[in-house]
Amino acid sequence: MELTSKDAAIAAVNALENKKAVDIRIIDISQVSPLADYFIICNGTNRNQVQALSDHVEETLGRMGFDRRPIEGYDNANWILLDYHDVIIHIFDKENRDFYDIERIWRDGREMTADELKA
């Protein structure tokens, strides 16, 4: 069975939930952009948690066989970008998440709950 972008998104959300990510948002952008199918946005409460969230997503998706592009922002840990081609995961610290407001930029996409994604 071939894994899909939805499978990657579900696994990423589960990994983020397991590490207590704050305010996980899932935006289906498949109908508004060729860039990806899903944006997943969350934040951590401190630098260590932001990095731990990134590590756990990377480990989880890597074990499933998903290929990612190079990680951006890991050392600074104020905005880590994990690009799995059709699933892009943004892990912020609180201050930078508020400042960049990615959800507003992608408001044309369809925001969905974790339950909707997993259905």
FIVEXGU-230349 format. One record per atom (N, C-alpha, C): residue number from 1; x negated, y, z negated; residue in one letter; atom name. Coordinates in Angstrom, 3 decimals, decimal comma. Layout:
N
> i x y z aa at
> NUM X Y Z A CA
...
***
This chain:
119
> i x y z aa at
> 1 -0,844 -1,187 0,000 M N
> 1 0,000 0,000 0,000 M CA
> 1 -0,886 1,246 0,000 M C
> 2 -0,614 2,133 0,918 E N
> 2 -1,391 3,362 1,020 E CA
> 2 -0,873 4,402 0,029 E C
> 3 -1,801 5,039 -0,676 L N
> 3 -1,427 6,070 -1,638 L CA
> 3 -1,117 7,376 -0,913 L C
> 4 -0,158 8,115 -1,430 T N
> 4 0,290 9,359 -0,809 T CA
> 4 -0,114 10,568 -1,660 T C
> 5 0,132 11,741 -1,107 S N
> 5 -0,116 12,959 -1,870 S CA
> 5 0,782 13,021 -3,100 S C
> 6 1,982 12,478 -2,991 K N
> 6 2,880 12,434 -4,145 K CA
> 6 2,278 11,552 -5,246 K C
> 7 1,681 10,424 -4,866 D N
> 7 1,019 9,555 -5,848 D CA
> 7 -0,104 10,310 -6,559 D C
> 8 -0,881 11,070 -5,799 A N
> 8 -1,968 11,851 -6,392 A CA
> 8 -1,417 12,911 -7,332 A C
> 9 -0,344 13,580 -6,913 A N
> 9 0,254 14,631 -7,744 A CA
> 9 0,789 14,042 -9,047 A C
> 10 1,465 12,917 -8,974 I N
> 10 1,992 12,265 -10,176 I CA
> 10 0,852 11,880 -11,107 I C
> 11 -0,194 11,278 -10,571 A N
> 11 -1,337 10,864 -11,392 A CA
> 11 -2,009 12,069 -12,036 A C
> 12 -2,137 13,163 -11,285 A N
> 12 -2,760 14,372 -11,830 A CA
> 12 -1,915 14,951 -12,960 A C
> 13 -0,601 15,022 -12,761 V N
> 13 0,283 15,549 -13,799 V CA
> 13 0,218 14,665 -15,045 V C
> 14 0,241 13,353 -14,852 N N
> 14 0,128 12,445 -16,004 N CA
> 14 -1,180 12,664 -16,757 N C
> 15 -2,277 12,815 -16,023 A N
> 15 -3,578 13,038 -16,654 A CA
> 15 -3,582 14,350 -17,436 A C
> 16 -2,992 15,396 -16,858 L N
> 16 -2,928 16,690 -17,545 L CA
> 16 -2,048 16,607 -18,791 L C
> 17 -0,932 15,902 -18,676 E N
> 17 -0,056 15,731 -19,840 E CA
> 17 -0,774 14,960 -20,951 E C
> 18 -1,537 13,939 -20,574 N N
> 18 -2,262 13,135 -21,560 N CA
> 18 -3,276 13,945 -22,357 N C
> 19 -3,825 14,970 -21,744 K N
> 19 -4,824 15,818 -22,415 K CA
> 19 -4,224 17,128 -22,921 K C
> 20 -2,884 17,184 -22,996 K N
> 20 -2,169 18,317 -23,595 K CA
> 20 -2,379 19,643 -22,866 K C
> 21 -2,344 19,606 -21,536 A N
> 21 -2,400 20,843 -20,764 A CA
> 21 -1,197 21,709 -21,120 A C
> 22 -1,375 23,014 -21,027 V N
> 22 -0,331 23,969 -21,365 V CA
> 22 0,386 24,415 -20,083 V C
> 23 1,727 24,425 -20,130 D N
> 23 2,572 24,989 -19,076 D CA
> 23 2,215 24,467 -17,685 D C
> 24 2,371 23,171 -17,500 I N
> 24 2,085 22,560 -16,198 I CA
> 24 3,186 22,959 -15,211 I C
> 25 2,766 23,503 -14,083 R N
> 25 3,700 23,880 -13,017 R CA
> 25 3,340 23,099 -11,764 R C
> 26 4,353 22,604 -11,087 I N
> 26 4,174 21,858 -9,848 I CA
> 26 4,926 22,619 -8,767 I C
> 27 4,222 22,961 -7,696 I N
> 27 4,839 23,688 -6,598 I CA
> 27 4,645 22,887 -5,320 I C
> 28 5,756 22,505 -4,713 D N
> 28 5,726 21,817 -3,430 D CA
> 28 5,586 22,899 -2,362 D C
> 29 4,422 22,937 -1,714 I N
> 29 4,179 23,951 -0,682 I CA
> 29 4,173 23,335 0,714 I C
> 30 4,594 22,080 0,816 S N
> 30 4,513 21,370 2,097 S CA
> 30 5,328 22,038 3,205 S C
> 31 6,387 22,733 2,848 Q N
> 31 7,236 23,380 3,858 Q CA
> 31 6,816 24,817 4,171 Q C
> 32 5,877 25,368 3,385 V N
> 32 5,498 26,773 3,587 V CA
> 32 4,034 26,972 3,963 V C
> 33 3,217 25,898 3,900 S N
> 33 1,803 26,055 4,205 S CA
> 33 1,190 24,730 4,660 S C
> 34 0,302 24,788 5,645 P N
> 34 -0,414 23,575 6,044 P CA
> 34 -1,595 23,268 5,113 P C
> 35 -1,834 24,130 4,144 L N
> 35 -2,972 24,007 3,244 L CA
> 35 -2,927 22,728 2,410 L C
> 36 -1,745 22,372 1,904 A N
> 36 -1,599 21,206 1,032 A CA
> 36 -0,114 20,894 0,886 A C
> 37 0,174 19,790 0,202 D N
> 37 1,557 19,447 -0,111 D CA
> 37 1,968 19,975 -1,483 D C
> 38 1,028 19,908 -2,448 Y N
> 38 1,344 20,303 -3,820 Y CA
> 38 0,237 21,171 -4,406 Y C
> 39 0,663 22,171 -5,148 F N
> 39 -0,204 22,912 -6,059 F CA
> 39 0,216 22,517 -7,462 F C
> 40 -0,741 22,191 -8,286 I N
> 40 -0,473 21,925 -9,694 I CA
> 40 -1,272 22,950 -10,474 I C
> 41 -0,598 23,664 -11,351 I N
> 41 -1,211 24,768 -12,086 I CA
> 41 -0,971 24,542 -13,574 I C
> 42 -2,008 24,742 -14,368 C N
> 42 -1,866 24,624 -15,819 C CA
> 42 -2,973 25,430 -16,471 C C
> 43 -2,938 25,468 -17,776 N N
> 43 -4,057 26,070 -18,484 N CA
> 43 -4,362 25,271 -19,736 N C
> 44 -5,575 25,491 -20,204 G N
> 44 -6,023 24,922 -21,465 G CA
> 44 -6,119 26,024 -22,494 G C
> 45 -6,400 25,639 -23,713 T N
> 45 -6,446 26,618 -24,800 T CA
> 45 -7,849 27,146 -25,066 T C
> 46 -8,861 26,456 -24,544 N N
> 46 -10,246 26,914 -24,707 N CA
> 46 -11,106 26,270 -23,621 N C
> 47 -12,347 26,710 -23,535 R N
> 47 -13,270 26,248 -22,490 R CA
> 47 -13,422 24,727 -22,499 R C
> 48 -13,591 24,152 -23,676 N N
> 48 -13,780 22,698 -23,775 N CA
> 48 -12,562 21,941 -23,261 N C
> 49 -11,361 22,434 -23,604 Q N
> 49 -10,171 21,744 -23,132 Q CA
> 49 -10,016 21,893 -21,621 Q C
> 50 -10,308 23,061 -21,088 V N
> 50 -10,216 23,271 -19,646 V CA
> 50 -11,123 22,262 -18,928 V C
> 51 -12,336 22,094 -19,417 Q N
> 51 -13,253 21,128 -18,807 Q CA
> 51 -12,777 19,692 -19,017 Q C
> 52 -12,239 19,392 -20,189 A N
> 52 -11,730 18,043 -20,460 A CA
> 52 -10,550 17,713 -19,547 A C
> 53 -9,692 18,684 -19,294 L N
> 53 -8,575 18,476 -18,364 L CA
> 53 -9,107 18,140 -16,978 L C
> 54 -10,077 18,898 -16,520 S N
> 54 -10,691 18,658 -15,215 S CA
> 54 -11,330 17,267 -15,164 S C
> 55 -12,092 16,929 -16,191 D N
> 55 -12,761 15,624 -16,242 D CA
> 55 -11,753 14,481 -16,167 D C
> 56 -10,666 14,608 -16,896 H N
> 56 -9,681 13,532 -16,950 H CA
> 56 -8,943 13,376 -15,619 H C
> 57 -8,605 14,478 -14,975 V N
> 57 -7,965 14,404 -13,655 V CA
> 57 -8,939 13,769 -12,662 V C
> 58 -10,180 14,222 -12,684 E N
> 58 -11,182 13,693 -11,754 E CA
> 58 -11,381 12,185 -11,961 E C
> 59 -11,479 11,765 -13,189 E N
> 59 -11,655 10,340 -13,492 E CA
> 59 -10,431 9,528 -13,047 E C
> 60 -9,251 10,019 -13,360 T N
> 60 -8,014 9,316 -13,021 T CA
> 60 -7,844 9,166 -11,514 T C
> 61 -7,968 10,261 -10,796 L N
> 61 -7,772 10,199 -9,343 L CA
> 61 -8,917 9,466 -8,652 L C
> 62 -10,120 9,603 -9,192 G N
> 62 -11,262 8,876 -8,634 G CA
> 62 -11,079 7,373 -8,731 G C
> 63 -10,589 6,900 -9,863 R N
> 63 -10,338 5,465 -10,045 R CA
> 63 -9,279 4,950 -9,073 R C
> 64 -8,369 5,832 -8,689 M N
> 64 -7,314 5,437 -7,738 M CA
> 64 -7,809 5,481 -6,292 M C
> 65 -8,993 6,052 -6,075 G N
> 65 -9,558 6,107 -4,733 G CA
> 65 -9,330 7,404 -3,988 G C
> 66 -8,833 8,417 -4,676 F N
> 66 -8,624 9,704 -4,016 F CA
> 66 -9,948 10,449 -3,892 F C
> 67 -10,168 10,999 -2,728 D N
> 67 -11,381 11,738 -2,413 D CA
> 67 -11,138 13,220 -2,663 D C
> 68 -12,096 13,900 -3,271 R N
> 68 -11,940 15,331 -3,511 R CA
> 68 -13,095 16,097 -2,888 R C
> 69 -12,814 17,334 -2,644 R N
> 69 -13,859 18,259 -2,205 R CA
> 69 -14,643 18,693 -3,446 R C
> 70 -15,767 19,399 -3,271 P N
> 70 -16,546 19,823 -4,449 P CA
> 70 -15,700 20,655 -5,430 P C
> 71 -15,937 20,415 -6,708 I N
> 71 -15,241 21,153 -7,768 I CA
> 71 -15,784 22,569 -7,813 I C
> 72 -14,893 23,527 -8,014 E N
> 72 -15,315 24,921 -8,155 E CA
> 72 -14,938 25,432 -9,528 E C
> 73 -15,850 26,172 -10,160 G N
> 73 -15,561 26,857 -11,407 G CA
> 73 -15,783 26,058 -12,673 G C
> 74 -16,339 24,856 -12,571 Y N
> 74 -16,450 23,995 -13,749 Y CA
> 74 -17,333 24,607 -14,840 Y C
> 75 -18,474 25,138 -14,456 D N
> 75 -19,417 25,655 -15,463 D CA
> 75 -18,849 26,818 -16,261 D C
> 76 -18,163 27,737 -15,591 N N
> 76 -17,574 28,874 -16,301 N CA
> 76 -16,301 28,485 -17,040 N C
> 77 -15,561 27,546 -16,471 A N
> 77 -14,337 26,989 -17,072 A CA
> 77 -13,257 28,030 -17,363 A C
> 78 -13,227 29,113 -16,575 N N
> 78 -12,095 30,022 -16,709 N CA
> 78 -11,059 29,773 -15,611 N C
> 79 -11,488 29,132 -14,517 W N
> 79 -10,584 28,689 -13,467 W CA
> 79 -11,289 27,568 -12,727 W C
> 80 -10,858 26,356 -12,949 I N
> 80 -11,430 25,210 -12,247 I CA
> 80 -10,476 24,815 -11,129 I C
> 81 -11,036 24,623 -9,948 L N
> 81 -10,260 24,232 -8,783 L CA
> 81 -10,663 22,821 -8,378 L C
> 82 -9,700 21,915 -8,391 L N
> 82 -9,891 20,545 -7,924 L CA
> 82 -9,081 20,386 -6,644 L C
> 83 -9,757 20,121 -5,536 D N
> 83 -9,105 20,050 -4,236 D CA
> 83 -9,130 18,609 -3,744 D C
> 84 -7,977 17,976 -3,785 Y N
> 84 -7,815 16,612 -3,293 Y CA
> 84 -7,085 16,625 -1,953 Y C
> 85 -7,447 17,559 -1,108 H N
> 85 -6,912 17,716 0,242 H CA
> 85 -5,437 18,125 0,230 H C
> 86 -4,525 17,216 -0,045 D N
> 86 -3,100 17,552 -0,033 D CA
> 86 -2,552 17,896 -1,413 D C
> 87 -3,404 17,812 -2,425 V N
> 87 -3,031 18,187 -3,790 V CA
> 87 -4,149 19,071 -4,334 V C
> 88 -3,790 20,288 -4,691 I N
> 88 -4,771 21,232 -5,222 I CA
> 88 -4,388 21,551 -6,661 I C
> 89 -5,349 21,351 -7,548 I N
> 89 -5,092 21,507 -8,979 I CA
> 89 -5,891 22,697 -9,485 I C
> 90 -5,178 23,636 -10,102 H N
> 90 -5,781 24,824 -10,690 H CA
> 90 -5,682 24,685 -12,208 H C
> 91 -6,824 24,681 -12,879 I N
> 91 -6,845 24,607 -14,342 I CA
> 91 -7,494 25,891 -14,849 I C
> 92 -6,716 26,680 -15,541 F N
> 92 -7,148 28,001 -15,990 F CA
> 92 -7,348 28,047 -17,498 F C
> 93 -8,059 29,086 -17,947 D N
> 93 -7,891 29,523 -19,323 D CA
> 93 -6,703 30,485 -19,303 D C
> 94 -6,148 30,797 -20,442 K N
> 94 -4,911 31,594 -20,516 K CA
> 94 -5,072 32,977 -19,870 K C
> 95 -6,159 33,646 -20,182 E N
> 95 -6,370 35,014 -19,687 E CA
> 95 -6,417 35,061 -18,158 E C
> 96 -7,149 34,155 -17,543 N N
> 96 -7,272 34,164 -16,088 N CA
> 96 -6,001 33,684 -15,401 N C
> 97 -5,286 32,780 -16,042 R N
> 97 -4,009 32,359 -15,456 R CA
> 97 -3,042 33,532 -15,402 R C
> 98 -2,963 34,287 -16,467 D N
> 98 -2,090 35,458 -16,480 D CA
> 98 -2,532 36,490 -15,441 D C
> 99 -3,838 36,681 -15,319 F N
> 99 -4,369 37,685 -14,407 F CA
> 99 -4,101 37,323 -12,940 F C
> 100 -4,394 36,081 -12,550 Y N
> 100 -4,265 35,693 -11,139 Y CA
> 100 -2,843 35,339 -10,728 Y C
> 101 -2,022 34,890 -11,660 D N
> 101 -0,600 34,639 -11,423 D CA
> 101 -0,342 33,888 -10,109 D C
> 102 -0,990 32,740 -9,967 I N
> 102 -0,867 31,926 -8,755 I CA
> 102 0,588 31,548 -8,467 I C
> 103 1,367 31,314 -9,502 E N
> 103 2,764 30,948 -9,289 E CA
> 103 3,499 32,016 -8,486 E C
> 104 3,220 33,271 -8,754 R N
> 104 3,878 34,361 -8,030 R CA
> 104 3,465 34,353 -6,565 R C
> 105 2,195 34,113 -6,301 I N
> 105 1,684 34,115 -4,930 I CA
> 105 2,360 33,025 -4,098 I C
> 106 2,642 31,891 -4,725 W N
> 106 3,231 30,757 -4,012 W CA
> 106 4,718 30,594 -4,304 W C
> 107 5,397 31,673 -4,589 R N
> 107 6,813 31,593 -4,948 R CA
> 107 7,694 31,102 -3,805 R C
> 108 7,200 31,125 -2,575 D N
> 108 7,975 30,593 -1,453 D CA
> 108 8,026 29,073 -1,469 D C
> 109 7,123 28,468 -2,220 G N
> 109 7,158 27,014 -2,378 G CA
> 109 8,280 26,633 -3,330 G C
> 110 8,546 25,345 -3,427 R N
> 110 9,614 24,855 -4,296 R CA
> 110 9,004 24,364 -5,599 R C
> 111 9,298 25,094 -6,683 E N
> 111 8,804 24,654 -7,985 E CA
> 111 9,637 23,458 -8,436 E C
> 112 8,959 22,484 -8,986 M N
> 112 9,648 21,275 -9,423 M CA
> 112 9,137 20,861 -10,799 M C
> 113 9,964 20,135 -11,490 T N
> 113 9,570 19,614 -12,800 T CA
> 113 8,792 18,317 -12,598 T C
> 114 8,112 17,899 -13,661 A N
> 114 7,400 16,620 -13,614 A CA
> 114 8,386 15,480 -13,368 A C
> 115 9,554 15,567 -13,967 D N
> 115 10,570 14,514 -13,773 D CA
> 115 11,018 14,445 -12,314 D C
> 116 11,198 15,603 -11,670 E N
> 116 11,586 15,614 -10,254 E CA
> 116 10,481 15,002 -9,388 E C
> 117 9,230 15,353 -9,694 L N
> 117 8,102 14,819 -8,937 L CA
> 117 8,036 13,305 -9,075 L C
> 118 8,256 12,823 -10,301 K N
> 118 8,103 11,391 -10,578 K CA
> 118 9,297 10,544 -10,128 K C
> 119 10,380 11,215 -9,748 A N
> 119 11,600 10,475 -9,321 A CA
> 119 11,418 9,815 -7,963 A C
***
